[in-house]
Amino acid sequence: MQLAKFLAVYHLRAENVVDDISELTFRQLQSGKISVLFKGNLRQSFSNELGTVTVKGTVTQRV
């Protein structure tokens, strides 16, 4: 899960999607799924204001 978190942060920053990541958690669930929580500030190209986004959900783990 450490690698998944590293890659998520890398891609969000490298693609200039977010300016700031305030929270990113992955949690293994018993059903073979992973719970994901992301909170951060989106990059605003044409504005000085930051847009805040929260994403919470589950994904199926691929082996």
KOLVEX-734071 format. One record per residue: residue number from 1; residue in one letter; chain; x, z, y of N, C-alpha, C in turn. Coordinates in pm, 1 decimal. Atoms other than C-alpha are relative to their C-alpha. Layout:
<sites>
+-----+------+-----+----------+----------+----------+----------+----------+----------+----------+----------+----------+
| seq | type | mol |       nu |       nw |       nv |      cau |      caw |      cav |       cu |       cw |       cv |
+-----+------+-----+----------+----------+----------+----------+----------+----------+----------+----------+----------+
| NUM |    A |   A |        X |        Z |        Y |        X |        Z |        Y |        X |        Z |        Y |
...
+-----+------+-----+----------+----------+----------+----------+----------+----------+----------+----------+----------+
</sites>
This chain:
<sites>
+-----+------+-----+----------+----------+----------+----------+----------+----------+----------+----------+----------+
| seq | type | mol |       nu |       nw |       nv |      cau |      caw |      cav |       cu |       cw |       cv |
+-----+------+-----+----------+----------+----------+----------+----------+----------+----------+----------+----------+
|   1 |    M |   A |     81.5 |      0.0 |   -119.5 |      0.0 |      0.0 |      0.0 |     86.1 |      0.0 |    126.3 |
|   2 |    Q |   A |    -90.5 |      0.8 |   -115.5 |    298.1 |     49.1 |    231.7 |     29.7 |   -143.1 |     43.6 |
|   3 |    L |   A |    -28.7 |    139.5 |    -31.2 |    378.6 |   -321.4 |    208.5 |   -120.6 |    -67.3 |     65.0 |
|   4 |    A |   A |    122.2 |     57.4 |    -57.9 |     16.5 |   -415.2 |    282.3 |    -14.9 |     41.0 |    146.2 |
|   5 |    K |   A |     11.3 |    -48.8 |   -137.9 |     17.3 |   -200.2 |    595.1 |    105.4 |    -66.5 |     88.6 |
|   6 |    F |   A |   -106.6 |     64.9 |    -75.5 |    351.2 |   -340.9 |    709.2 |    -35.8 |   -145.1 |     31.5 |
|   7 |    L |   A |     34.5 |    140.9 |    -20.4 |    232.7 |   -700.0 |    660.0 |   -117.9 |    -16.7 |     95.4 |
|   8 |    A |   A |    113.8 |      7.1 |    -92.1 |    -96.9 |   -635.1 |    839.1 |     45.3 |     19.6 |    144.0 |
|   9 |    V |   A |    -51.7 |    -26.4 |   -134.9 |     81.6 |   -488.1 |   1142.5 |     84.2 |   -117.8 |     47.3 |
|  10 |    Y |   A |    -86.0 |    112.2 |    -36.7 |    337.0 |   -767.6 |   1139.7 |    -82.4 |   -121.4 |     44.7 |
|  11 |    H |   A |     78.4 |    118.8 |    -32.3 |     76.6 |  -1045.3 |   1136.6 |    -87.4 |     19.8 |    124.0 |
|  12 |    L |   A |     80.7 |    -25.4 |   -119.3 |   -149.3 |   -882.7 |   1396.0 |     83.6 |     -8.2 |    126.5 |
|  13 |    R |   A |    -88.8 |      4.0 |   -116.5 |    145.9 |   -846.0 |   1633.0 |     64.3 |   -136.8 |     18.5 |
|  14 |    A |   A |    -69.4 |    128.7 |     -8.2 |    326.6 |  -1172.8 |   1552.0 |    -91.2 |   -112.0 |     49.4 |
|  15 |    E |   A |     96.4 |    101.7 |    -42.6 |     11.9 |  -1379.0 |   1608.4 |    -63.5 |     33.4 |    135.1 |
|  16 |    N |   A |     51.0 |    -42.7 |   -130.8 |    -53.6 |  -1196.5 |   1940.2 |   -150.1 |     26.3 |     -0.4 |
|  17 |    V |   A |    141.4 |    -35.2 |     10.7 |   -393.3 |  -1076.5 |   1820.3 |    -27.5 |    130.6 |     73.1 |
|  18 |    V |   A |     21.1 |   -131.2 |    -60.6 |   -351.5 |   -718.3 |   1940.8 |    118.2 |     40.5 |     86.5 |
|  19 |    D |   A |   -104.2 |    -60.9 |    -81.7 |   -158.4 |   -536.0 |   2210.0 |     42.2 |    134.5 |    -56.6 |
|  20 |    D |   A |    -26.2 |   -135.5 |     46.7 |   -186.5 |   -195.2 |   2048.0 |    -83.0 |     27.9 |   -124.0 |
|  21 |    I |   A |     70.5 |    -44.1 |    119.9 |   -279.5 |    -59.5 |   1704.6 |     -2.9 |    152.1 |      3.1 |
|  22 |    S |   A |      9.7 |   -145.2 |     -8.5 |   -411.7 |    294.5 |   1733.1 |    -23.2 |     64.3 |   -136.6 |
|  23 |    E |   A |     21.9 |    -54.9 |    133.6 |   -515.9 |    336.8 |   1369.3 |    -11.1 |   -114.2 |   -100.4 |
|  24 |    L |   A |      9.8 |     95.4 |    109.5 |   -467.9 |    141.5 |   1047.5 |     20.6 |     77.3 |   -129.1 |
|  25 |    T |   A |     -9.4 |    -75.3 |    124.4 |   -544.2 |    307.2 |    716.2 |    -54.6 |    -81.9 |   -115.9 |
|  26 |    F |   A |     43.5 |     59.1 |    125.5 |   -577.9 |    179.8 |    361.7 |    -17.5 |    114.5 |    -98.7 |
|  27 |    R |   A |     23.9 |   -105.3 |     99.1 |   -730.0 |    399.3 |     90.1 |    -48.9 |    -63.6 |   -130.1 |
|  28 |    Q |   A |     38.0 |     51.6 |    132.3 |   -750.4 |    317.1 |   -282.1 |   -127.8 |     68.3 |    -45.6 |
|  29 |    L |   A |    124.8 |    -53.3 |     52.4 |  -1103.8 |    360.4 |   -417.5 |     -0.2 |    -14.0 |   -151.8 |
|  30 |    Q |   A |      2.4 |      1.3 |    146.6 |  -1187.4 |    423.3 |   -783.4 |    -51.5 |   -131.5 |    -56.3 |
|  31 |    S |   A |     62.7 |    122.4 |     49.8 |  -1380.2 |     97.1 |   -815.5 |     92.4 |   -121.5 |      3.9 |
|  32 |    G |   A |    -92.9 |    111.7 |     -8.5 |  -1066.2 |   -115.5 |   -778.2 |     -2.3 |    -67.9 |    134.9 |
|  33 |    K |   A |      7.1 |     53.2 |   -135.1 |  -1136.6 |   -171.7 |   -411.6 |     84.5 |     85.0 |     93.8 |
|  34 |    I |   A |    -78.8 |    -69.8 |   -100.6 |   -948.1 |    -71.0 |    -99.6 |    -83.6 |     14.1 |    126.3 |
|  35 |    S |   A |     68.0 |    -27.4 |   -125.5 |  -1106.5 |     90.4 |    204.2 |     98.2 |    -24.0 |    114.4 |
|  36 |    V |   A |    -85.4 |     34.2 |   -113.0 |   -968.4 |    -40.1 |    535.2 |    -65.3 |     48.2 |    128.7 |
|  37 |    L |   A |     45.4 |    -40.3 |   -133.2 |   -999.3 |    111.9 |    882.7 |    104.6 |    -44.9 |    100.1 |
|  38 |    F |   A |    -89.2 |     49.3 |   -105.0 |   -849.7 |    -59.3 |   1186.3 |    -62.1 |     28.6 |    135.5 |
|  39 |    K |   A |     40.0 |    -18.3 |   -140.0 |   -871.3 |     41.9 |   1552.3 |    115.3 |    -46.4 |     86.1 |
|  40 |    G |   A |   -106.2 |     48.5 |    -86.8 |   -681.6 |   -132.8 |   1825.5 |    -53.3 |    -68.9 |    123.1 |
|  41 |    N |   A |     33.9 |     70.1 |   -123.2 |   -677.2 |   -311.4 |   2157.5 |     37.1 |   -146.9 |    -14.1 |
|  42 |    L |   A |    -22.3 |    143.5 |      9.5 |   -717.3 |   -688.0 |   2154.9 |     77.9 |    -50.8 |    119.2 |
|  43 |    R |   A |    -71.4 |     65.6 |   -109.2 |   -490.6 |   -907.5 |   2361.1 |   -100.7 |    -81.8 |     80.6 |
|  44 |    Q |   A |     87.3 |     74.2 |    -89.0 |   -679.6 |  -1045.4 |   2660.2 |     84.3 |    -97.9 |     80.1 |
|  45 |    S |   A |    -82.7 |    101.7 |    -63.5 |   -529.8 |  -1372.6 |   2779.5 |    -30.4 |    -18.8 |    148.0 |
|  46 |    F |   A |     39.1 |     32.8 |   -136.8 |   -726.1 |  -1414.2 |   3103.1 |    -58.1 |    118.6 |     75.2 |
|  47 |    S |   A |     56.0 |   -119.3 |    -63.5 |   -806.5 |  -1056.8 |   3199.6 |    101.0 |    112.9 |     -7.0 |
|  48 |    N |   A |    -86.2 |   -116.9 |      1.7 |   -627.4 |   -735.0 |   3283.9 |    -58.9 |    112.6 |    -84.8 |
|  49 |    E |   A |     65.3 |   -103.7 |     78.7 |   -877.2 |   -533.5 |   3079.3 |     25.6 |    -22.8 |   -149.1 |
|  50 |    L |   A |    -18.9 |      7.1 |    144.5 |   -820.6 |   -452.7 |   2712.9 |   -134.6 |      9.4 |    -70.0 |
|  51 |    G |   A |    118.1 |     -9.5 |     83.0 |  -1092.4 |   -513.1 |   2456.9 |     33.1 |     82.6 |   -122.6 |
|  52 |    T |   A |    -24.4 |    -86.8 |    114.5 |  -1112.8 |   -242.9 |   2192.8 |    -83.5 |    -48.2 |   -118.3 |
|  53 |    V |   A |     69.5 |     43.2 |    120.7 |  -1204.0 |   -333.3 |   1836.3 |     18.7 |    105.1 |   -109.0 |
|  54 |    T |   A |     -4.9 |    -86.6 |    117.8 |  -1286.7 |   -122.1 |   1530.1 |    -53.6 |    -79.7 |   -117.7 |
|  55 |    V |   A |     42.0 |     69.2 |    121.5 |  -1306.5 |   -273.2 |   1182.5 |      8.4 |     98.8 |   -114.3 |
|  56 |    K |   A |      4.5 |    -91.5 |    113.6 |  -1413.6 |    -70.4 |    880.6 |    -69.1 |    -72.8 |   -114.3 |
|  57 |    G |   A |     62.0 |     66.9 |    112.9 |  -1483.6 |   -207.0 |    534.9 |     80.3 |     18.9 |   -127.3 |
|  58 |    T |   A |    -69.6 |     -5.9 |    128.5 |  -1375.0 |   -255.2 |    177.4 |     35.6 |   -142.6 |    -43.7 |
|  59 |    V |   A |    -43.5 |    127.7 |     55.9 |  -1185.0 |   -535.7 |      7.3 |     34.1 |     19.6 |   -146.8 |
|  60 |    T |   A |    -34.7 |     -4.6 |    141.4 |  -1128.0 |   -617.5 |   -358.1 |    150.8 |    -19.2 |    -13.3 |
|  61 |    Q |   A |   -144.7 |      6.5 |     20.6 |   -772.2 |   -557.5 |   -470.9 |     32.8 |   -112.8 |    -96.0 |
|  62 |    R |   A |    -48.9 |    107.0 |     88.7 |   -597.6 |   -862.3 |   -611.3 |    127.9 |     45.6 |    -66.2 |
|  63 |    V |   A |   -120.0 |    -40.7 |     75.2 |   -336.6 |   -807.6 |   -879.1 |     92.6 |   -117.3 |    -16.0 |
+-----+------+-----+----------+----------+----------+----------+----------+----------+----------+----------+----------+
</sites>
